[in-house]
Every structure is written in C-alpha cells, then in structure tokens.
Amino acid sequence: METKKEAAEEAYKDMPKGLASLSRGESSRSAKADFISWMESEGYVIRDSSGKLKFNTRWGNKEDRVKSVRKLVEVMHISPLDLKNDDFFKMGLMDLLKIYSIKRGSLPAVFNALKESYPELEINLWDLRSLGVNISKNNETADEAIRWLFKKKSGIVTEDDFKNNGVSFALSYYSNTFDAIVFAQPDFIESDFLKTLAGKYLDKEFINNANKRRAAISMIIKMSGSAKSVNYQSFERYGMENILSYYSHDYIFLNDFIKPEDKNKLLTWLAISEVIKDFKIWEMEDPPKSLLINKKIRAESTIWLSEKLRKSPYLLTHADWKTFGIEWIINEFYYGDYYEAIRDAIDML
C-alpha cells in the first residue's frame, strides 16, 4: 500500500533533471524569482509608482491561500512534507503564515497550511520532516498517532503496524503497547485484542500506579458510552476486572451495609468515582442498592437530589425522584413515602 510519504514524493519525482540534487540554498534564488513572477501574474503583488512590489491581498480567501502554498512547493521543487516556515519567510509570505498560525490554534502554521492545501494527502503532524522533534513528536502527538493508527487498522494493530505506518515514535513514550492504548484511548479498538494485551501487561504494578489505573478506568467509561452504564461486566469484557481488586480495602468498611451480590457493583462504583469525583452511587444503571440500608447514604441521596433541582428538600415531590431514575430509593427503602426521605435529609442538614 502506498504511504502518504510516498504519495507526496511521487507527485514531485518528475522535476527537471539535476534539480533534485540541488540544495535549498542553490535553488532558492531561482525559486524566489519564479514565485514572485507568478505572484505578480496572479495579481497578489503589484508594483507601485516607483516600481517596487507590494502585496495586493490579505489572504482572506481560501482559494488564494491554497494556490499560493501549492505554487510555493512547486517552485522550490520539494515534497510538501519538506515545507518549512522559513520557506514562507524567504518568499515574503509572513502575513500568509500568520493566517495559518491562527487556524487550529496550537498546531504549527506550516502544518495547517499543508492540511488546507493538500487535503488529498491526508497529512498528519508526524509526517512532516521539516518540524523539530519536540514539536512534531511529543506525547500529545503520539496519542493522536495511536488513535489514527487504530482507526486505520480497524481496532487491531501490531508493533510492525506502528513501524510500517511511520508512527513507531509513539511507542517510545510508553512502557508497552497496552500502556500506549490505555493512555491514548483510541476510538477504534477490538475488545478481544485489548483483552489479550491486558492479560499480558495488566499486573500489580500497573494496578497500583494511580495514573495508569485511572487511565484504564477512563478508557472503560469511554468505551461504555457513559459512567452510568459501566458495570463489572464492562471491566471483564476488556480483561481489566483485576483493577477492581485495588478497591477491596474500601469494601471492608462498608461490609455491614452491603449484600454479597452487590460487592462487585460497589467495587465498580469505587473505581468510577476515583475518575469522576462527583459521580454518586445511585446514578449507576445497576447500583449496589443494599448500600442504602445505611440511613446516612439515603439522606445524602435526597440532599443530592435537592441540590440538583436547586430546590429546598421540603419542596421535593415523588416525581423528582422519578425524573432522575432513582424512585427505587423511595419504593424500596421508604415504602413509597417520600416524606420519610425528606425527613431523613432534614435531620442530617
């Protein structure tokens, strides 16, 4: 399969004989003369009464920008992947470069220019040879490259895929492929593949590392669609249920209030709440209901509901519990009498 790098270079292999071996310095004078001549013919520059050239555009038009960037690459006889900021400066295109500095914020201007001017090449930041390593191949770019690769390979990749697609640098930021995936959180990933990697790399050291543990939980939340829908089976599906063992010590302190069948549900909530600090146990689609045997936790749920609705506990109605899908608290612990729930909350305030 032809890579983007090959595609970019294929378009420029038929340059006049001898020019391919010239350095930028040797060809720059001719390139600049050719480019200025073209700019004048297009009306982008005009001559004043004294014959001096001055720009006749502010580069607000996308078509003008694209034509100029493509012409710049053409007259310099280079691949688009070799374009530099300096090339714009040498041609007097500082104002054009400023436009691309504003577009897409923190990304390098030359990258933005190429993305707009060569959409057919689908250029990524890591493809550009002209950018410094710290700009083009940092941790953030590595994560983007991993996500891009998983999308391209439909969820299953090998280390050779990183190498063959020009993104092997991405793995250098992580201990192994599993760590890389957990932190990058690609949108396309095959569950059995992730489960295999978890079986190989998810060990006690990983679980006890707060950053890795939270990144893995965040990934499961993302792949589940929402924190509400995460359950013990969500961790099992991706081979990461061992992470929940980390929270077993918290379970011990709640032993008096929770039934054995709710243990895994509680551990799941403890994991989620480490990542999403304000996520409450009653917000789960399948919560450990027996935990609400504890009167204090029941009262906290009523106070939470009151704060969510920005109304006094005195003004709560049965419909309010139903709106948030937690009417089961009233039905199972107050025998349908929401006034009792309100009284518990008021006693606690």
C-alpha positions in Angstrom: 0.0 0.0 0.0 1.3 3.4 -0.9 2.0 5.6 2.1 1.3 9.3 2.3 5.0 10.0 2.3 5.4 8.1 -1.0 2.3 9.7 -2.5 3.7 13.2 -1.6 7.0 12.4 -3.1 5.6 10.6 -6.2 4.0 13.9 -7.3 7.4 15.6 -7.4 9.6 13.0 -8.8 9.4 14.3 -12.4 11.1 17.6 -11.6 13.7 18.8 -14.2 16.8 16.7 -14.4 19.5 17.9 -12.0 17.2 19.9 -9.7 16.6 17.0 -7.4 20.2 17.1 -6.2 20.3 20.9 -5.6 20.2 22.1 -2.0 17.7 24.7 -0.9 20.4 27.4 -0.9 21.4 26.6 -4.5 17.8 26.7 -5.8 16.4 29.5 -3.6 17.3 32.4 -5.9 15.7 30.9 -8.9 12.7 29.7 -6.9 12.1 33.2 -5.4 12.3 34.9 -8.8 9.8 32.3 -10.3 7.5 32.7 -7.3 7.4 36.5 -7.4 6.8 36.4 -11.1 3.9 34.1 -10.6 2.5 36.2 -7.7 2.6 39.3 -9.9 0.8 37.4 -12.8 -1.9 36.4 -10.3 -2.3 39.9 -9.0 -1.2 39.0 -5.5 1.6 41.6 -5.7 1.6 44.8 -7.7 4.2 47.5 -8.5 3.8 51.0 -7.1 4.7 54.2 -9.0 8.4 53.7 -8.2 8.3 50.1 -9.5 8.6 48.5 -6.1 6.5 45.4 -5.4 3.8 45.4 -2.7 1.2 42.8 -1.7 -2.3 43.3 -3.0 -4.1 40.7 -0.8 -4.7 40.0 2.8 -5.1 36.2 2.3 -8.7 36.1 3.5 -9.7 33.9 0.5 -9.0 30.2 0.9 -8.6 29.6 -2.8 -5.8 32.2 -2.9 -4.0 30.7 0.0 -4.2 27.2 -1.4 -2.9 28.2 -4.8 0.0 30.1 -3.3 1.1 27.3 -0.9 0.9 24.7 -3.8 2.9 27.1 -6.1 5.5 27.6 -3.3 6.1 23.9 -3.1 6.2 23.6 -6.9 8.8 26.3 -7.5 11.0 25.0 -4.7 10.9 21.5 -6.2 10.3 19.9 -2.9 7.8 17.4 -1.4 5.1 19.1 0.6 6.4 17.1 3.6 9.6 19.2 3.4 8.0 22.6 3.5 9.3 24.8 6.3 8.2 28.1 8.0 11.4 29.6 6.6 10.2 29.0 3.0 7.3 31.4 3.7 9.7 34.0 5.2 12.1 33.8 2.2 9.2 34.5 -0.2 7.8 37.4 1.9 4.8 35.4 2.9 4.8 36.3 6.6 1.2 37.5 6.6 0.1 34.3 5.0 1.9 32.3 7.6 0.2 34.4 10.3 -3.2 33.3 8.9 -2.2 29.7 9.4 -0.8 30.4 12.9 -4.3 31.5 13.9 -6.0 28.5 12.3 -6.2 25.4 14.6 -4.5 27.3 17.5 -1.6 25.4 18.9 -0.7 23.4 15.8 2.3 24.6 13.7 1.5 27.1 11.0 3.2 25.1 8.2 1.1 22.0 9.2 -2.1 24.0 9.0 -1.0 25.3 5.6 -0.4 21.8 4.2 -3.6 20.4 5.7 -5.7 23.1 3.9 -3.7 23.0 0.6 -3.2 19.2 0.2 -6.4 17.5 1.6 -5.8 14.6 -0.8 -2.6 13.6 1.0 -4.3 13.4 4.5 -1.1 14.7 6.1 -0.6 14.2 9.8 1.7 16.2 12.1 4.2 13.3 12.4 4.6 13.1 8.6 6.4 16.4 8.4 10.2 16.1 8.2 10.6 19.8 8.5 9.3 20.1 12.1 11.6 19.7 15.1 11.2 16.6 17.1 9.8 18.4 20.1 7.1 19.9 18.0 6.1 17.1 15.8 6.7 14.1 18.0 5.7 14.9 21.6 3.4 12.9 23.9 0.3 14.6 22.7 1.1 13.9 19.1 2.0 10.3 20.0 -1.5 9.8 21.4 -3.0 11.2 18.3 -0.9 8.9 16.1 -2.0 5.9 18.1 -5.7 6.8 17.7 -5.1 7.4 14.0 -3.5 4.0 13.6 -6.2 2.1 15.4 -8.9 3.8 13.2 -6.9 2.9 10.1 -6.4 -0.7 11.2 -10.0 -1.2 12.4 -9.1 -1.8 16.0 -6.2 -4.3 15.9 -2.6 -3.4 15.5 0.9 -4.9 15.8 4.2 -3.3 16.6 5.0 -3.7 12.9 2.0 -1.6 12.1 3.5 1.3 14.1 6.7 0.9 12.1 5.1 0.4 8.7 2.9 3.4 9.1 5.5 5.9 10.3 4.4 6.1 13.9 6.8 3.9 15.7 7.9 7.0 17.7 4.5 6.8 19.5 5.5 3.7 21.4 8.7 5.3 22.8 6.5 7.3 25.2 5.1 4.2 26.9 6.3 1.1 28.6 4.4 -1.2 26.2 1.6 -1.3 23.7 -1.1 -1.8 26.3 0.0 1.3 28.2 0.0 3.3 25.0 -3.5 2.2 24.1 -4.8 3.0 27.6 -3.5 6.5 27.6 -4.3 7.3 24.0 -7.8 5.8 24.3 -8.4 5.2 20.6 -12.0 5.3 19.3 -11.5 2.1 17.3 -10.3 -0.9 19.3 -11.3 -4.6 19.2 -12.3 -5.9 22.6 -10.6 -9.3 22.3 -7.4 -7.7 21.2 -7.5 -5.3 24.2 -8.3 -8.3 26.5 -5.2 -10.2 25.2 -3.0 -7.2 25.9 -4.5 -6.7 29.3 -3.8 -10.4 30.1 -0.1 -9.8 29.2 0.6 -6.4 30.7 -2.0 -5.6 33.4 -0.1 -6.6 36.6 0.0 -5.5 40.2 2.5 -2.7 39.3 0.0 -1.3 36.7 -2.9 -1.5 39.2 -1.0 0.3 41.9 0.0 3.1 39.6 -2.6 5.8 40.0 -2.1 7.4 36.6 -2.3 4.0 34.7 -5.2 2.8 36.8 -7.3 5.9 36.2 -6.4 6.0 32.5 -7.7 2.4 32.2 -10.9 3.2 34.0 -11.4 6.3 31.9 -11.0 4.2 28.8 -13.7 1.7 30.0 -16.0 4.6 30.7 -15.4 6.0 27.2 -16.0 2.6 25.6 -19.1 2.0 27.6 -20.6 5.3 26.5 -21.1 6.8 29.9 -20.2 6.3 33.6 -23.8 5.3 34.3 -23.7 2.2 32.1 -20.4 0.9 33.4 -20.7 -2.4 35.4 -18.5 -5.2 36.5 -19.0 -6.9 33.1 -17.6 -3.8 31.4 -14.3 -4.5 33.1 -14.5 -8.2 32.3 -15.2 -7.5 28.7 -11.8 -5.9 28.3 -9.9 -8.2 30.6 -9.4 -5.4 33.3 -11.5 -6.7 36.2 -8.3 -7.2 38.2 -8.2 -3.4 38.6 -11.2 -3.6 40.9 -9.2 -5.6 43.4 -7.5 -2.3 44.3 -10.7 -1.1 45.9 -11.4 -4.1 48.1 -10.0 -2.4 51.2 -12.7 0.2 50.8 -15.3 -2.5 50.6 -14.3 -3.8 54.1 -15.5 -0.7 55.8 -18.9 -1.0 54.2 -19.3 -4.7 55.0 -22.2 -4.1 57.4 -24.4 -2.5 54.8 -24.0 -4.4 51.6 -25.1 -7.8 50.5 -22.6 -10.2 48.9 -24.2 -10.0 45.5 -23.7 -6.2 45.5 -19.9 -6.4 46.2 -18.8 -6.2 42.5 -21.2 -3.3 41.9 -19.7 -1.4 44.8 -16.2 -2.0 43.6 -17.2 -0.8 40.1 -18.6 2.4 41.6 -15.5 3.0 43.7 -13.4 2.7 40.5 -15.6 5.1 38.6 -15.7 7.6 41.5 -11.9 7.8 41.5 -12.0 9.1 38.0 -15.3 11.1 38.2 -15.3 12.7 41.6 -18.9 13.8 41.8 -20.4 10.5 40.5 -22.8 9.2 43.0 -23.6 5.5 43.6 -27.3 5.9 42.9 -26.5 7.3 39.5 -25.4 3.8 38.3 -27.8 2.0 36.0 -27.4 -1.1 38.2 -26.3 0.2 41.6 -25.5 -1.8 44.8 -28.9 -1.0 46.3 -28.2 -2.6 49.6 -25.7 0.1 50.4 -28.7 2.4 51.0 -29.6 0.3 54.1 -27.3 3.0 55.6 -29.6 5.8 56.6 -26.8 8.4 56.1 -26.3 7.4 52.5 -30.1 7.5 51.8 -30.2 11.0 53.3 -27.2 12.1 51.1 -29.1 10.9 48.0 -32.1 13.2 49.0 -29.8 16.2 49.6 -28.1 15.5 46.3 -31.5 15.5 44.5 -32.4 18.8 46.2 -29.2 20.4 45.1 -29.6 19.1 41.6 -33.0 20.6 41.3 -32.0 23.7 43.2 -35.0 23.5 45.5 -35.5 23.0 49.2 -35.9 19.4 50.4 -39.3 20.5 51.7 -40.4 21.1 48.1 -39.4 17.8 46.6 -42.1 15.6 45.1 -42.2 11.9 44.2 -41.9 13.0 40.5 -38.5 14.5 41.3 -37.0 11.1 42.2 -38.6 9.6 39.1 -37.1 12.3 36.9 -33.6 11.2 37.9 -34.5 7.5 37.8 -34.0 6.9 41.5 -37.6 6.4 42.6 -36.4 2.9 43.6 -34.9 4.5 46.7 -38.3 5.7 47.8 -40.1 2.5 46.8 -37.6 0.0 48.4 -36.4 1.9 51.5 -39.3 4.2 52.4 -42.3 2.0 51.2 -43.2 4.7 48.7 -43.4 7.5 51.3 -41.1 10.3 50.0 -41.9 12.4 53.1 -39.8 10.0 55.2 -36.9 10.6 52.8 -37.3 14.3 53.2 -37.3 14.0 57.0 -34.1 11.9 56.9 -32.4 14.6 54.8 -33.6 17.5 57.1 -32.3 15.6 60.1 -28.9 15.4 58.5 -28.7 19.1 57.5 
